Amino acid sequence: MKVGFIGTGNMGTILLEALISGGAVSPSNIFVTNRTKSKALRLQHKYREITVTDDAEEVIVQADIVFLCIKPIDMIAFIKERASLFSKKQCLVSITSPIQVPWIEQLVEASCARVIPSITNRALAGVSLFTYGIHCEEYWKRLLWEMFSKVSVPLEIDERIVRVSSDIVSCGPAFISFLTRCFIEAAAAETNIDEDTAAVLAENMLIGMGELLKQKHYTLPALEEKVCVKGGITGEGLAVLQEEKGEMFEKLFRATHKKFADEAFHIREKFNV
């Protein structure tokens, strides 16, 4: 099975490296291209058996599965210009949330799907979000599911919850990293601990907490309850968090959904899909 990657930005690279590390795809079966070819060549330096092509057209011709890892605003025009190159025997996979699969299905004969990855997939963990086109063949559905089962927990979702699911799965690591960094900086500002030491403690706390959840020792509510001894220090801290959080997360979801709606509107308007 030949697998193509068009675009080697952050998520394209993470996806490629995850699938190789998880044994889902052999480097010798991978074809890669990028608008800035030097970025693709850096991947080839790490994985010498992958093939770097001069253009996207060659990837499309060579690959059975094509992962399109480019900006949403560029995607429809990109596909329209190369629609004739895709055949019914292929599968085209988008990794971006604002582009609905039916829009792509209107443009090509290939089976179409969307797989939204997460940076956590690089550690062969986390979730990957699936939506399929109505004409996507069962063969490709099974194959994609098997591939991503080696690097994540694949989950098929309804179009109505694509954005919020992506906020949690794909954007979530950035949100939690930001909160953790604020936690570390405040610790250093308010106490005698230095930021480096606080970072080591916080990072390992997150790793340990992840293991507790992974091994199903506790759920999130149970974990909070176990740590929070009645009348203790943890309770004092939680009270501050409860008071200060306000509508922070509600506003977060409003902002991401507004951006998502704006992007989708402009894409549909510009390309009339």
N, C-alpha and C positions, 0 to 999 in steps of 0.2 A: 504494500500500500504506500503510494507516494503522497507526501504531505507538503503543501506549500504554505509559506508565510509571506504575506505582502504587508510590509511595515514591521520595523524592528525597533519601535519606540519602547517605552517602559513596559507596557502590558504585553506587547508582541514578544519582547525578549523574555519576560517572566514566563509567559505561556510556553514558549519553545523550550526553555531550560527545564521547566517543570515536567513537560511530557518526555523529554530525554531522560531526566533523572529518575522518573517513575517507571521507566522501561516501557512507556506507551508507544513510543516511536523511536526507531533507530536513526541516528544521525545520517547514515548513508541513504536514507529514504526521504530526506528533507531538502526542499528547494526554498531558497530565501532571496528576497530582494528588498531594497529600501531606496527611497528617493536619494538619500545620501549614502552612496554605496559603501563608504568607509565603515559605517556602523554595522552593516551586514558582514563585512570582512572581519571585523573584530570578533563576531560570533564564530566565524569560520576558523579563526585562530584558536579559539577555545575548543571547538568541535570540528576537527579537521575534515571529517567525512561529509559534512553538509555541503551542498552545492549552492554557491552564490551566483545568481543570474544577473544579466545586465538590465533586464526590465521585467515588469509585471507580466507581460504577455507570455514570456517564456515559462514563468511559474505556472500560469493558468494552463498552458498546453501540457506541461509535464506532470502536474499533480492530479491525484484523484480527489483529495480533500484540499480546499483552499481556505485558509484562515485569513480574513481581511481585517487587518489591524491598523486602520488608518482613521483619521479624524471623521466624525459623523458628517460634518458639513461637506466633506470631499467625497463621501462614499457613493452616493447615488450617481453623481456625474462620472465617477470612476467606473462604476459598473456599466452604465449606459454606453460608454465609449468602447467597452470590451465585451459587451453582452454576447456577441456572436461567437466568442471563443469558448464559452461555457457550453458543455454538452449535458444531455440527460444522464449520462453515466457518472457525472461528478456530483460533489456536494460542496456548496458554498456556505461558509460559516462566518457570520459577523460576530464581533465581540463587544459591540457598542450598544448601549441601552436605548438611545433615542430613535434608532432605525428599527421599525417593526418588520418582522419577517415577511408579511404579505407584500410590503412595498418592494422588497427584493425579488420575491417570486414573480412579480409582474414583469420583471426585466430580463430574467434568464430562464433557460430550460432546466438547469441543474436543480437538484434537491437543495432546499435552503433551511438553515437553522441559525439560531443565535445562541452562543454560549458566552455568558458573562463570567470571566474568571476573577480571582482575587489574588492579591500578592501572597496570601497565605498558601496558595497552591504551590508556591516555590518550595515550601517545606513539606510538600505532599500532604497538605492538611487543608482545612477550611471547606467551603462550599463553592460549587460552580453552578450557575443558574442557566437552565435550559428552556428555550421555546422553539417549537418546530413550525415550519410551514405546513399548510394543509396538504401539499403535494410531496412532502418529504418522505422518501421511501423508508420502509421499516428497516431495511438493511443498514442505512446510514444512521438511523436512530439508535440501533443496537451497537453499532461500531463506535459512535461518538460516546455513548454511555459507558462502554467498556474502557475506552481510552481515558476518560476523565475520572472513572472510578479508581484508577491507579494513582491519581494525583489529588483527589478531592472527594467530597461527598456530593455527587451530582443530584440536582433537584429540579424537576420540571415545575414551572410556575405559570400562572395566568398572566396575561398581558397587563391586567389592571394593577398588579402589584410589582411590576418590573422595577419601578423606580425605588420604592421603599426597600425592596429586597436587595437591590444593588447598593443602596445607602448603607444597609447593615453589613452585607457580605464584602463588597468591594471597597466602599469608602470608609467603612467602619474602622479598619486598622489605622487610617490616618486620624480619624476622630479620637480614638482611644489613645493613640500616640501623643496627640496634642494635649489631652487631659493629663496624661502621665507626666509629660514634660512640665506642665504647669505645677503639678504635684511636687516634682523634684525641685524646681526653681523656688517654690515657696518654702520648702523644707530648708534649703540652703540660705534663704533670706531671713527666715525667722528663728533658725537655730544654729548651732555650731557645726553642723555637718557640711561637708563640701559637696558640690554638685556631682563630682565623679563617684564618690561613695554612695550618694543617694541614688544615682542612676543604676549602679550595680545592684543595690537592694531592690529597687523598683522593678528592674528587668527580671530579676530572678523571682520576685513575687508574682509577676504576671505569668512566667513560665510554670511556676508551681500551681497557681490558680487554674491555669489551663489544664494541667494534668489532673487536678481534682475533678474538674468537669468532664474531661475525656474519660477518666476511669469511673465516672458516675458515682463518686463518693457523695457528692452533693449536687443539688440544683442551685441556681443563683440565689433564690430566696432562702434556701436552707443554709447555704454558705454564709450569707449575711447574718442569719439568726445564730449560727454556731459561734461566729466571731464576736458578736455583740452581746456581751454579758450584761445583764440588767444592772443599771446603775454604774456601769463601767466607763472607761475612757472612750472606747469605740463608739458608744452611744452618744457621747458628747460631740464627737466628730460627725457622726451621721446626722445629728440634729442641725448642725451648721450646714451640711450639704443639702438637706431637705429645705431649709429656709432660703438658701442662696441660689439654688438651681433655677427657681422661677419657671419660666417657659423656655428655657434654653433649648431643650431637645425638640419641643414643639416648633419653635422658630427655625431650628435646623431643618426639619423636614419640610416646612413651608418654603424655605429658601431653595432647597434642592429640587423640590417639585416644580417651583416656578421656573427655575433655570431649565429643567427638563422639558416643560411645556413650551417654553420660548424656543428652544432648540428644535423641537419636533415641529412646531408651527412654521419656522423659517425653512426647514428642510422640505416640508410638504409644499409650501408656497413656491419656493424657488424651483423645485423640480417637478411640481404638479403630479405628485403621487398620492 
